[in-house]
Amino acid sequence: MSNPFVRIVEPLDPKQPLKKFFNLSKLEDARYARLPFSIRILLEAAVRNCDEFLVKKEDVENILNWKVMQHKNVEVPFKPARVILQDFTGVPAVVDFAAMRDAVKKLGGDPENINPICPADLVIDHSIQVDFNRQSDSLQKNQDLEFERNKERFEFLKWGSQAFKNLRIIPPGSGIIHQVNLEYLARVVMDQNGYYYPDSVVGTDSHTTMIDGLGVLGWGVGGIEAEAVMLGQPISMVLPEVVGYKLVGNPQPLVTSTDIVLTITKHLRQVGVVGKFVEFFGPGVAQLSIADRATIANMCPEYGATAAYFPVDDISIGYLIQTGRDKEKVMCTKRYLEAVGMLRDFKNSSQDPDFTQVVELDLHTVVPCCSGPKRPQDKVAVSDMKKDFETCLGAKQGFKGFQIAPDRHNSIVKFNFEGCDFELAHGSVVIAAITSCTNTSNPSVMLGAGLLAKKAVEAGLSVKPYIKTSLSPGSGVVTYYLRESGVMRYLSQLGFDVVGYGCMTCIGNSGPLPESVVEAITQGDLVAVGVLSGNRNFEGRVHPNTRANYLASPPLVIAYAIAGTIRIDFEKEPLGINASGKKIFLKDIWPTRSEIQAVERQFVIPGMFKEVYEKIETVNKAWNALDAPSDKLYRWNPKSTYIKSPPFFDGLTLALQTPKTIEDAYVLLSFGDSVTTDHISPAGNIARNSPAARYLTSRGLTPREFNSYGSRRGNDAVMARGTFANIRLVNKFIDKQGPQTIHFPSGEILDVFDAAERYKQAGHPLIVLAGKEYGAGSSRDWAAKGPFLLGVKAVLAESYERIHRSNLVGMGVIPLQYLPGEDAGTLGLTGRERYTIIIPEKLKPQMNVQIKLDTGKTFHAIMRFDTDVELAYFHNGGILNYMIRKMAS
């Protein structure tokens, strides 16, 4: 069907042919000039894909009328230009595709219809762990062990890159997905056979939003939703509100982009932006580099928004040239954006569009800060860190409390490490990691860390040998400019050797701590500390033995590593005393902004990016040597503990099953607020006493071979057992932290998986009760797949984080939400009742449904299927079933 909105516009320059998709009424329409720039990209995508089937003329008109329609719960489609994946979410996506091919074949369809139709890039960055550090060969040892552990997974991914069109694999050792996207993959403007349109992307990682800093609209989605997008299905979304975030003023000389983003994160959590776009504007934006903007956009999930968009300006264009993109194409990109009114001048207020709401930050008010000890939004000024931590020690157990008895606040445990005696106390730093795309993508903070390390070494300072220090850059470019600028050797002297190119400590792949350190922490029941330049610090995520974890800029990571404790006031207390007896304060070694900028101008050059990225797909010899089958249908190995055909499509027929009322469900777990996807489906260490460990042991594996939950996401038997397996899980039914619950028919306390199995064998459906922000954090689809396999039919929560609600919908699990002003407390729910959820024959988006308890009580909740498309998925038993039926028929 022809597109009613598109015409070809004459080339802007006869020497450079340039065609573009063009809405006939757009530039002439005054409404367009008032649209937020992020909404203009939604409009462009709707215009480009308008076929009157998946995307209708009415959808285009609704987006153009955003100012009026934003509050009316209007459903609009969005077909992004690209999809990106990382291996923890990419492996289960390729497993699903392989299983879907089998299912389509069984239903009589062509299995090769299951194939990505848009570009999809999968970057392997989540598998490497910090097993070795503080050694000159740590990098090679960690990479060798990564391949030893993950060879089967990597062979499977290599099969996928050959079996599916449009699927490109970026091999391990290349960097972190979002930094590689920023520096290499992102186009800003797409060129499709001479037609130009704005780049846009969704990714199976919540921090996909980092690319918003370059002016590419993108956000994270669940793996299930991404698979549907790859197969040509648009994302169905409610037309979002757009919060305008006005930046004014200039940052103070000692402030980093990390300080700015932690300040914004706390601010926007207070404003409340879940389910909304945030778009940055104002003269302060012009003071920020693209790396600064990317840092701010990266932590969008932590402040809860869907996207955190910085429109393209001349600084964006300059960044494309700096990172080695083809200059001729970049100039063509700029002309296209000028022609369609999408090149921004942040100093020109006449370009400011309409917003739903405007909030403002004066950059000059930002001070150096950290966030913690358990949540990214809990910002603490560096000047207040010592006092804040000591307050947290005695405070009631919670986000800002550890409930340590006052007489134990100054407990000290002595231990021996490598023949020397040391002491640990509450607040002792045992992990210091410069890690994560959030910060390692930013040359100013990385070079700042390097210059601080240089001054620290020259001043005679060092880091205690038992502290697990590491540097895991987001791309090879970082190592290149750190080495060329001469600061790498000083980082190494402080223990910050390069240990790998991947997410590592930020996602919990922090590796083991020295046994004597773990014994000391356990003996004293100490609140030991991890300090990392990452984006998340939820309980149990970074390391099982660090109960307090603080997010900080790379220079501050080094500073706290040198100090050895979080209980220090940098303004009054020295970092250390050198061999001459001189007290060295942080202010003595902190580099100035002008110092950093001078080094950055000299050493961060286009040639570095070109040299690193032109060989990125071929440089890994171990990857090149992998042998993968060439079959279009995957040959499942029944002995594999990594790759297993999932049961999601067993017994699937072309006929739809009518959704049924959920009768007499038991509550599997009852939670409070801010239960994260890390709590629901942990990514890190597999505890030796867990159901997953027992399963792997029964298959002949030793604990050394367990690897991590994240690496096992291609095997549903492991992942079902790993659901709700976080050691820091707080279940209201149990009076202590841990992955257990009560099996109510017997009254026994069991591991969550074992309890769910008993319920399933007896034919009892299950639900989960939760508070606010259920499903915060990573976009992992196993946080929905796992509960589905445990027999969870619905979740009843006060509110949901966007991606997790979408994932529940994608698996056919009903997301129920209390009515405004109601919660488990006001309704008198204990979780020990049995729940019957009435599912009417005729369903509509966000309708109220009746819930009856076995106590005789009745109340209503909102069924959070927000669009008609989501209801269609529910009727099909989930989005993948919907796509299989579509492809088979």
C-alpha positions in Angstrom: 0.0 0.0 0.0 1.4 3.4 -0.9 2.3 5.8 1.8 -0.1 8.8 1.8 2.4 11.1 3.5 5.6 10.7 1.5 7.0 12.6 -1.4 10.5 12.9 -2.7 12.1 16.3 -2.2 14.6 17.7 -4.7 18.3 17.3 -3.6 19.5 20.2 -1.4 22.8 20.3 -3.3 23.0 18.9 -6.8 26.5 17.6 -6.0 25.3 15.7 -3.0 22.0 13.9 -3.9 19.7 14.0 -0.9 16.2 12.7 -0.7 14.1 12.5 2.4 10.8 11.3 3.7 8.6 14.3 4.1 5.2 15.0 5.6 3.3 17.1 3.1 1.8 19.4 5.7 4.6 19.3 8.3 6.8 22.3 7.8 3.8 24.4 6.8 1.9 23.4 9.9 2.4 25.6 12.9 1.8 22.6 15.2 5.0 21.0 14.0 7.1 23.9 15.1 5.8 23.6 18.7 6.4 19.9 19.0 9.1 18.7 21.3 12.0 17.4 19.2 11.6 13.9 20.6 8.0 13.9 19.5 9.1 15.0 16.0 11.1 11.8 15.7 8.0 9.7 16.7 6.2 11.7 13.9 8.9 11.0 11.4 8.7 7.3 12.2 5.0 7.2 11.8 5.2 9.1 8.5 7.8 6.8 7.2 5.9 3.6 8.2 2.4 4.7 7.3 0.7 1.9 5.5 -2.8 2.1 6.8 -2.4 -1.3 8.5 0.2 -1.2 11.3 0.5 2.6 11.1 -2.5 4.7 10.1 -3.0 8.3 9.0 -4.9 8.8 12.2 -1.8 7.8 14.2 0.2 10.5 12.3 -2.4 13.1 13.0 -2.5 12.2 16.7 1.2 12.7 17.0 1.0 16.0 15.2 -1.7 17.0 17.6 0.5 16.0 20.6 -0.2 19.1 22.6 -3.9 18.2 22.7 -3.7 14.5 22.7 -0.9 13.9 25.3 -3.3 13.7 28.2 -5.9 11.5 26.5 -4.3 8.1 26.8 -4.0 7.9 23.0 -2.2 4.8 21.7 0.4 5.4 18.9 2.7 3.0 17.1 6.5 3.4 16.9 8.8 1.5 14.6 12.4 2.3 15.5 15.0 2.2 12.8 17.3 -0.2 14.7 17.6 -2.7 17.6 20.6 -3.3 19.8 21.1 -6.2 22.2 23.7 -7.3 24.7 24.6 -10.9 25.3 22.7 -11.5 28.6 19.5 -10.4 26.9 20.6 -11.3 23.4 21.2 -15.0 24.0 17.6 -15.6 25.2 16.3 -13.5 22.3 18.2 -15.8 19.8 17.0 -18.8 21.8 13.4 -17.6 21.4 14.0 -17.0 17.7 15.3 -20.5 17.2 12.4 -22.0 19.2 9.9 -19.8 17.2 11.3 -21.2 14.0 10.6 -24.7 15.3 7.1 -23.6 16.3 6.3 -22.0 13.0 7.4 -25.1 11.2 5.2 -27.3 13.3 2.2 -25.0 12.5 2.9 -25.4 8.8 4.6 -22.0 8.2 7.9 -21.1 6.7 10.5 -21.0 9.6 12.6 -18.5 7.8 9.8 -16.0 8.3 11.3 -15.7 11.8 14.0 -13.3 10.9 15.0 -9.7 11.8 13.8 -7.2 9.2 15.6 -4.2 10.6 19.3 -3.9 11.5 20.1 -5.6 14.8 23.5 -5.3 16.5 24.4 -7.6 19.4 27.4 -6.6 21.5 28.9 -9.2 23.8 29.8 -7.3 26.9 28.1 -8.9 29.9 30.1 -12.2 30.1 33.5 -11.1 31.3 34.2 -11.0 35.1 36.9 -9.5 37.3 38.5 -12.8 38.3 42.0 -11.3 38.1 43.1 -7.8 38.9 46.2 -5.9 39.9 48.3 -8.0 37.5 49.8 -6.9 34.2 48.2 -9.9 32.5 44.8 -9.5 34.2 43.1 -8.6 30.9 44.3 -11.7 29.0 43.5 -14.0 31.9 40.0 -12.6 32.3 39.3 -12.9 28.6 40.7 -16.5 28.5 38.4 -17.5 31.4 35.5 -15.7 29.7 35.9 -17.9 26.6 36.4 -21.0 28.7 33.1 -20.4 30.6 31.1 -19.1 27.7 32.3 -21.0 24.6 29.0 -22.8 24.1 27.0 -19.5 24.4 29.4 -17.8 22.0 29.1 -20.7 19.4 25.3 -20.3 19.7 25.5 -16.6 19.0 27.8 -17.2 16.1 25.3 -19.6 14.7 22.6 -17.0 15.1 24.7 -14.4 13.2 24.8 -16.8 10.3 21.3 -18.2 10.5 19.5 -14.9 10.7 19.8 -12.0 8.3 20.4 -8.4 9.6 21.9 -9.8 12.9 25.4 -8.5 13.5 27.5 -9.7 16.4 30.2 -7.5 17.9 32.6 -10.0 19.5 33.7 -10.1 23.2 36.5 -7.7 24.1 35.1 -4.9 22.0 33.5 -2.8 24.7 30.2 -2.0 26.3 27.1 -1.9 24.1 26.1 1.7 24.8 29.5 3.1 24.3 30.0 1.2 21.1 26.6 2.5 20.0 27.6 6.1 20.8 31.1 5.9 19.2 30.4 3.7 16.3 27.0 2.2 15.6 24.7 5.2 15.8 23.9 7.0 12.5 21.9 10.0 13.8 20.3 10.1 10.4 19.6 6.9 8.5 20.2 6.5 4.8 18.0 3.9 3.2 18.8 3.7 -0.5 19.0 7.5 -0.8 16.1 8.3 1.5 17.0 10.0 4.8 15.2 9.9 8.1 16.1 10.2 11.8 17.9 7.4 13.5 16.1 5.7 16.4 16.7 2.6 18.4 15.3 0.3 21.0 17.5 -2.0 23.0 17.3 -5.0 25.3 19.1 -3.0 28.0 17.6 -0.3 30.0 20.5 2.1 29.5 19.9 2.2 25.7 18.8 5.8 26.6 22.5 6.7 26.6 22.3 7.3 22.8 19.7 10.1 23.5 22.7 12.2 24.4 23.7 12.2 20.8 20.3 13.1 19.5 19.2 9.6 18.6 15.8 8.8 20.2 16.2 5.5 22.0 15.1 3.6 25.1 15.2 0.1 26.6 12.6 -2.5 26.1 12.2 -6.1 27.3 13.8 -8.8 25.1 10.3 -10.1 24.3 9.2 -6.7 22.9 12.5 -6.3 21.0 12.0 -9.6 19.3 8.6 -8.5 18.0 10.2 -5.2 16.8 12.9 -7.2 15.0 10.1 -9.2 13.3 8.4 -6.0 12.0 5.9 -5.3 14.8 5.7 -1.7 15.9 5.9 -0.8 19.6 2.5 0.2 20.9 2.8 3.1 23.3 0.7 5.7 24.9 1.6 9.1 23.5 3.9 10.4 26.2 4.0 13.5 28.2 7.3 15.4 27.7 8.9 17.1 30.6 11.2 20.0 29.5 14.3 20.0 31.7 15.9 23.4 31.4 19.6 23.7 32.1 21.1 27.1 32.9 24.5 28.3 34.2 27.9 26.8 34.1 29.2 23.9 36.2 31.7 24.7 39.0 35.4 23.9 38.2 35.5 20.8 40.4 32.2 19.3 39.3 32.0 16.3 36.9 29.3 15.0 34.7 28.8 12.2 37.2 27.9 14.9 39.9 25.4 16.5 37.4 23.6 13.2 36.6 23.3 12.1 40.2 21.8 15.5 41.0 19.4 15.2 38.1 18.5 11.6 39.1 17.5 12.7 42.6 15.6 15.7 41.3 13.6 13.9 38.6 12.7 11.0 41.0 11.1 13.8 43.2 9.4 15.3 40.1 8.0 12.0 39.0 8.7 11.1 35.3 7.9 7.4 35.0 6.4 6.7 31.6 7.3 10.2 30.3 9.9 11.6 28.0 12.4 14.1 29.4 13.8 16.6 26.9 16.7 18.9 27.8 16.9 22.5 26.6 18.2 25.8 27.7 21.6 27.6 27.4 23.2 25.3 29.9 23.0 22.4 27.4 25.5 24.2 25.2 28.0 24.0 28.1 27.9 20.2 28.0 29.9 17.9 25.7 28.2 14.9 24.0 30.0 12.7 26.5 28.4 14.8 29.4 25.0 14.5 27.7 25.4 10.8 27.2 26.2 10.3 30.9 23.0 12.2 31.8 20.9 10.2 29.3 22.5 7.0 30.4 20.9 7.1 33.8 17.4 7.8 32.5 16.2 4.5 33.9 17.4 5.5 37.4 15.2 8.6 37.3 12.4 6.5 35.8 11.7 8.3 32.5 11.2 6.5 29.1 13.7 8.7 27.3 16.1 11.5 28.2 16.5 13.3 24.9 19.1 15.9 23.8 18.2 17.2 20.3 21.0 17.3 17.8 23.1 20.6 17.6 26.4 21.6 16.2 28.2 20.0 19.1 26.6 16.7 18.1 27.8 17.2 14.6 31.3 17.9 15.9 31.2 14.7 17.9 30.5 12.6 14.8 33.6 14.1 13.2 35.7 13.7 16.3 34.8 10.0 16.6 35.9 9.3 13.0 32.6 9.2 11.1 32.8 9.9 7.4 32.9 13.7 7.2 30.9 13.9 3.9 28.1 11.8 5.4 28.1 14.0 8.5 27.7 17.2 6.5 24.8 15.5 4.6 23.3 14.6 8.0 23.5 18.2 9.1 21.9 19.5 5.9 19.0 17.1 6.2 18.4 18.0 9.9 18.4 21.7 8.9 15.9 21.1 6.1 13.4 19.3 8.3 13.7 21.7 11.3 15.5 19.3 13.6 18.9 21.0 14.2 18.8 22.7 17.6 20.4 25.9 18.8 20.1 25.7 22.6 21.0 29.4 23.0 18.0 30.4 20.8 15.0 30.4 23.0 12.7 31.0 20.1 13.3 27.3 19.2 12.0 26.1 22.6 9.0 23.9 21.9 5.9 23.3 24.1 6.3 20.9 27.0 3.9 19.2 29.3 5.8 20.6 32.3 9.1 22.5 32.7 11.6 22.1 35.5 15.0 23.8 35.8 18.5 23.2 37.2 21.2 25.8 37.6 24.4 23.8 36.8 26.3 26.2 39.1 24.5 24.8 42.1 25.7 21.2 41.5 28.3 20.0 44.0 30.6 16.9 44.0 28.5 14.0 45.2 27.9 10.3 45.4 24.7 8.2 45.5 24.0 5.4 47.9 24.2 3.2 49.9 21.5 1.2 48.1 19.8 3.3 45.4 21.0 5.6 42.6 18.5 8.4 43.5 19.9 8.7 47.1 22.4 11.5 46.3 24.8 12.6 49.1 27.2 15.5 48.8 30.8 14.4 49.2 31.1 16.8 52.1 28.3 15.0 53.9 29.4 11.4 53.0 31.0 10.6 56.4 28.1 11.8 58.4 25.5 10.3 56.1 27.1 6.8 56.3 27.4 6.9 60.1 23.7 7.9 60.3 22.8 5.0 58.0 24.7 2.5 60.2 22.3 2.9 63.1 19.1 3.7 61.1 16.3 1.2 60.7 16.9 -1.4 58.1 15.9 0.1 54.7 17.2 2.1 51.8 19.1 4.4 54.1 19.7 2.1 57.1 21.6 -1.0 58.3 20.3 -1.2 61.9 23.7 -1.8 63.4 23.6 -1.5 67.2 25.3 1.7 68.5 27.9 -0.2 70.5 29.1 -1.9 67.3 29.5 1.2 65.1 33.3 1.3 65.7 33.9 -2.5 65.6 37.3 -3.4 64.1 38.3 -6.8 62.7 42.0 -7.6 62.2 43.0 -9.9 59.3 46.1 -11.0 57.4 46.5 -10.5 53.7 49.6 -11.8 51.8 51.6 -11.8 55.0 50.7 -8.4 56.2 48.2 -7.4 59.0 45.3 -5.1 58.2 42.0 -3.9 59.8 38.5 -3.7 58.5 35.7 -1.6 60.0 32.2 -0.5 59.0 32.7 1.7 55.9 35.9 0.1 54.8 36.2 0.1 51.0 36.8 -3.4 49.6 35.8 -2.8 46.0 36.8 0.3 43.9 35.9 -0.1 40.3 36.2 2.4 37.4 33.5 0.7 35.3 30.4 1.2 33.2 29.5 3.0 30.0 27.9 5.7 32.2 31.4 7.2 32.9 34.0 5.4 30.8 32.5 6.9 27.7 33.5 10.4 28.9 37.1 11.4 28.3 37.0 14.3 30.7 36.3 12.1 33.8 38.6 9.3 32.6 41.5 11.6 32.0 40.6 13.4 35.2 41.0 10.0 37.0 44.3 9.4 35.2 45.6 12.9 36.2 44.5 12.4 39.8 46.3 9.0 39.8 49.5 10.6 38.5 49.4 13.3 41.2 48.6 10.8 43.9 51.6 8.5 42.9 53.9 11.5 42.7 52.7 12.6 46.2 53.6 9.1 47.5 50.1 7.8 48.0 49.0 4.2 47.4 46.0 1.9 47.7 45.9 -0.9 50.2 46.6 -4.3 48.5 43.4 -6.1 49.7 41.1 -3.6 48.0 39.8 -5.0 44.7 40.6 -2.3 42.2 39.8 -2.5 38.5 39.4 -0.5 35.3 37.0 -1.8 32.7 36.7 0.7 29.8 33.7 0.8 27.6 35.8 0.7 24.4 39.4 0.3 23.3 39.5 4.0 22.5 39.7 4.7 26.3 42.8 2.6 26.8 44.3 4.2 23.7 44.0 7.8 25.0 44.9 6.9 28.6 48.1 5.2 27.3 49.0 7.9 24.8 48.4 10.7 27.4 50.9 8.9 29.7 48.5 8.4 32.7 47.9 4.7 32.3 51.0 3.7 34.2 50.0 5.7 37.2 46.5 4.1 37.2 48.3 0.7 37.1 50.5 1.7 40.1 47.4 2.3 42.1 45.9 -1.0 41.1 43.6 0.2 38.4 44.9 -2.0 35.6 42.6 -2.8 32.6 40.8 -6.0 33.5 38.5 -6.3 30.5 36.2 -4.5 28.1 32.7 -5.0 29.4 30.2 -4.1 32.1 31.9 -6.2 34.8 31.5 -4.8 38.3 28.6 -2.5 37.3 26.4 -5.6 36.6 27.7 -7.7 39.5 30.5 -9.4 37.6 32.9 -8.2 40.2 34.5 -11.6 40.8 35.6 -13.0 44.2 37.0 -11.0 47.1 40.1 -12.4 48.9 39.0 -15.1 51.3 40.6 -13.3 54.3 38.6 -10.2 53.5 35.3 -12.1 53.2 36.1 -13.9 56.5 36.7 -10.6 58.3 33.5 -9.0 56.9 31.5 -12.1 58.0 33.2 -12.3 61.4 32.4 -8.7 62.3 29.1 -8.6 60.4 30.6 -5.5 58.8 29.0 -3.1 56.4 31.7 -3.2 53.8 31.7 -0.8 50.9 32.0 -0.9 47.1 32.6 2.4 45.3 32.0 2.3 41.5 31.6 4.6 38.6 28.4 2.7 37.6 24.8 3.5 37.4 23.2 1.0 39.8 23.9 0.0 43.4 20.8 -2.0 44.4 21.2 -4.5 47.3 23.0 -7.7 46.3 23.9 -6.4 42.8 27.6 -5.4 43.1 28.8 -8.1 45.4 27.2 -10.3 48.1 29.7 -9.0 50.7 29.3 -5.2 50.1 26.2 -4.2 51.8 26.8 -0.5 51.0 27.6 0.6 47.5 28.2 4.1 46.3 28.1 5.5 42.7 30.8 8.1 42.1 32.9 9.7 39.4 36.1 7.9 38.4 38.3 10.4 40.2 36.3 9.9 43.4 36.5 6.1 43.0 40.3 6.5 43.2 40.1 8.9 46.0 38.0 6.6 48.2 40.3 3.7 47.2 43.3 5.6 48.5 41.5 6.6 51.7 40.4 3.0 52.2 37.1 4.1 53.8 33.9 6.0 53.1 34.1 7.5 56.6 36.3 10.4 55.7 35.7 14.1 55.4 38.0 15.1 52.5 37.9 18.8 53.4 39.2 18.2 57.0 41.0 14.8 56.8 44.0 13.8 54.6 43.8 11.1 52.0 47.0 9.7 53.4 50.4 10.5 54.8 53.4 9.9 52.5 56.8 8.5 53.4 58.0 11.9 54.3 55.2 12.3 56.9 53.4 14.9 54.8 49.6 14.9 54.9 48.1 14.8 51.4 44.6 16.2 51.0 42.3 15.5 48.1 42.4 19.2 47.0 46.2 18.8 46.6 45.8 16.2 43.8 42.5 17.1 42.2 43.1 18.1 38.6 41.6 21.4 37.3 39.1 21.5 34.4 41.6 23.4 32.3 44.3 20.7 32.8 41.9 18.0 31.8 40.6 19.9 28.7 44.2 20.5 27.5 45.0 16.8 27.7 41.7 15.9 26.0 42.3 18.2 23.1 45.7 16.8 22.5 45.0 13.1 22.8 41.3 12.3 22.0 41.5 12.4 18.2 39.5 10.9 15.3 42.3 8.6 14.2 42.0 6.7 17.5 38.3 5.9 16.9 38.9 4.9 13.3 41.8 2.6 14.2 39.8 0.8 16.9 36.5 0.5 15.1 37.6 -0.4 11.6 38.8 -3.8 13.0 36.2 -4.3 15.7 34.4 -7.3 14.1 37.6 -9.2 13.3 40.2 -8.4 15.9 39.2 -11.2 18.4 41.1 -14.3 17.3 39.3 -16.6 19.7 36.0 -15.5 18.3 37.2 -15.9 14.7 38.3 -19.5 15.6 34.8 -20.5 16.9 33.1 -23.2 14.8 29.3 -22.8 14.5 26.8 -24.9 12.6 25.3 -23.4 9.4 21.7 -25.0 9.7 18.8 -22.6 9.6 17.1 -24.6 12.4 19.1 -25.0 15.5 20.1 -28.5 16.6 19.3 -28.5 20.4 21.8 -30.4 22.6 19.8 -32.1 25.4 23.0 -32.2 27.5 23.5 -28.5 27.4 23.2 -26.5 30.6 23.5 -23.1 28.7 21.2 -23.5 25.7 17.8 -25.2 25.9 14.6 -25.0 23.9 12.2 -23.1 26.1 8.7 -24.5 26.9 6.9 -21.2 26.0 5.5 -22.6 22.8 4.7 -26.2 23.8 1.2 -27.2 22.6 0.7 -23.9 20.8 -2.1 -24.0 18.2 -3.4 -21.4 15.7 -6.7 -21.2 17.7 -6.9 -18.6 20.5 -7.8 -19.7 24.0 -10.2 -17.4 25.8 -8.6 -15.9 29.0 -10.1 -17.4 32.1 -10.8 -16.1 35.6 -7.9 -16.8 38.0 -9.5 -18.8 40.8 -8.3 -19.1 44.4 -4.7 -18.1 43.8 -2.2 -18.2 46.6 0.2 -15.3 47.1 3.8 -16.6 46.4 5.5 -13.5 47.8 4.5 -10.2 49.4 6.8 -7.2 48.8 7.2 -3.6 49.8 8.4 -0.8 47.5 11.2 -0.7 44.9 11.5 -4.4 44.2 14.0 -4.4 41.3 14.5 -6.8 38.5 17.7 -7.7 40.3 15.6 -9.0 43.1 13.3 -10.9 40.7 15.9 -12.3 38.4 19.5 -11.8 39.7 22.3 -11.7 37.1 25.3 -12.4 39.2 26.6 -15.2 41.4 24.7 -18.5 41.8 24.7 -19.3 45.5 25.9 -22.8 46.3 22.9 -23.6 48.4 20.3 -22.4 45.8 17.9 -24.5 43.7 19.8 -23.5 40.6 23.0 -24.8 42.1 21.4 -28.1 43.1 20.1 -28.4 39.5 23.6 -27.7 38.0 25.2 -30.1 40.4 22.8 -32.8 39.4 23.9 -32.2 35.8 27.5 -32.9 36.8 28.9 -29.4 37.2 31.1 -28.2 40.0 30.6 -24.7 41.7 33.6 -23.4 39.7 31.6 -24.1 36.5 28.3 -22.5 37.6 29.2 -19.2 36.0 26.4 -16.6 36.6 22.7 -16.4 36.3 23.1 -13.9 33.5 25.2 -16.3 31.5 22.5 -19.0 32.0 19.6 -17.1 30.5 19.5 -19.4 27.5 18.4 -22.3 29.8 14.9 -22.0 31.3 15.6 -24.7 33.9 18.3 -22.7 35.5 16.5 -19.4 35.2 13.2 -20.6 36.7 15.2 -21.8 39.7 17.0 -18.5 39.8 13.7 -16.4 39.9 13.4 -14.5 43.2 16.8 -16.0 44.2 18.4 -12.7 45.3 20.0 -13.2 48.7 18.8 -9.6 49.7 15.2 -10.4 48.9 12.8 -9.0 51.5 9.6 -11.0 51.6 7.0 -9.8 54.2 6.2 -13.4 55.0 9.7 -14.1 56.3 11.4 -12.2 59.1 14.8 -12.1 57.5 16.4 -11.4 54.1 16.7 -14.3 51.8 15.1 -16.1 48.8 12.5 -18.0 50.7 8.7 -18.0 51.3 5.9 -19.8 53.1 4.1 -22.6 51.4 0.8 -21.9 53.0 -1.0 -25.3 52.6 1.8 -27.0 54.6 3.1 -24.0 56.6 6.7 -24.8 55.6 9.4 -22.2 54.8 10.9 -23.2 51.5 13.1 -21.7 48.7 10.8 -19.8 46.4 11.2 -22.2 43.5 10.5 -25.2 45.7 7.3 -23.6 47.0 6.2 -22.7 43.5 6.7 -26.2 42.3 4.5 -27.6 45.1 1.8 -25.1 44.3 2.1 -26.1 40.6 1.9 -29.8 41.3 -1.3 -29.2 43.3 -2.8 -27.1 40.5 -2.8 -23.9 42.4 -2.4 -20.5 40.5 -0.1 -17.9 42.1 0.0 -14.1 42.3 2.6 -11.6 43.8 1.8 -8.6 45.9 4.0 -5.5 45.7 4.3 -1.8 46.5 5.5 1.1 44.5 8.0 0.9 41.6 7.7 -2.8 41.1 10.3 -4.0 38.5 12.7 -1.0 38.7 16.1 -1.5 37.2 17.3 -3.6 34.3 15.2 -4.4 31.3 15.7 -8.2 31.8 12.8 -10.2 30.3 13.6 -13.1 32.6 12.1 -11.0 35.4 8.8 -11.8 33.6 9.6 -15.1 32.1 10.7 -16.5 35.4 7.5 -15.8 37.3 5.5 -17.1 34.4 7.3 -20.4 34.6 6.8 -20.5 38.4 3.0 -20.3 37.7 2.5 -16.6 38.6 -0.7 -15.5 36.8 -0.8 -11.9 38.0 1.1 -9.2 40.0 -0.8 -6.7 42.1 1.3 -3.6 42.8 0.9 0.1 43.7 2.9 1.1 40.6 5.2 -0.4 37.9 8.4 0.6 36.2 7.7 0.9 32.5 9.8 -1.8 31.0 8.9 -4.5 33.5 5.2 -3.9 33.1 5.7 -4.3 29.3 7.6 -7.5 29.9 4.8 -8.9 32.1 2.3 -8.1 29.3 4.6 -9.8 26.8 4.5 -13.0 28.8 0.8 -12.9 29.4 1.1 -12.2 33.1 -1.5 -9.7 34.2 -0.2 -6.5 35.8 -2.8 -5.3 38.2 -2.6 -1.9 40.0 -4.4 -0.8 43.1 -6.9 2.0 42.6 -5.6 5.5 43.6 -5.4 5.9 47.3 -5.5 2.2 48.0 -2.8 -0.4 48.8 -2.4 -3.6 50.7 -2.4 -1.7 54.0 -5.6 0.3 53.4 -7.4 -2.8 52.1 -6.2 -4.9 55.0 -4.5 -7.5 52.8 -2.1 -9.8 54.6 -1.2 -12.0 51.6 -2.4 -15.1 53.4 -5.7 -14.9 51.7 -6.7 -16.7 48.4 -7.5 -14.4 45.5 -10.0 -14.8 42.7 -9.5 -12.3 39.8 -12.6 -12.0 37.6 -11.6 -11.7 33.9 -14.6 -10.4 31.9 -15.3 -11.7 28.4 -15.0 -8.2 26.9 -11.8 -6.4 27.9 -10.7 -2.9 27.3 -7.5 -1.0 28.1 -7.0 0.0 31.8 -10.3 -1.4 32.9 -11.2 -2.1 36.5 -11.6 -5.8 37.4 -13.1 -7.3 40.5 -11.0 -9.3 43.0 -12.6 -11.6 45.5 -10.9 -13.0 48.6 -11.7 -16.3 50.4 -12.4 -14.1 53.4 -15.5 -12.7 51.7 -13.8 -9.3 51.0 -14.1 -7.8 47.5 -12.2 -4.9 45.9 -11.3 -3.6 42.5 -7.9 -3.0 40.7 -6.8 -1.6 37.4 -5.8 -4.1 34.8 -2.7 -2.5 33.3 -3.1 -3.5 29.7 -2.7 0.0 28.4 -3.5 -0.4 24.7 -5.6 -2.5 22.5 -2.4 -4.1 21.1 -1.4 -5.2 24.6 -4.9 -6.8 25.0 -4.3 -8.6 21.7 -1.0 -10.0 23.1 -2.9 -11.1 26.3 -5.5 -13.0 24.2 -2.7 -14.8 22.5 -1.0 -15.7 25.7 1.9 -13.3 25.1 3.6 -11.3 22.4 5.7 -14.2 21.0 2.7 -16.5 20.7 1.0 -13.6 18.8 4.0 -13.3 16.4 4.2 -17.1 15.8 0.5 -17.2 14.9 1.0 -14.2 12.6 4.0 -15.7 10.9 2.5 -19.2 10.6 -0.7 -17.9 9.0 
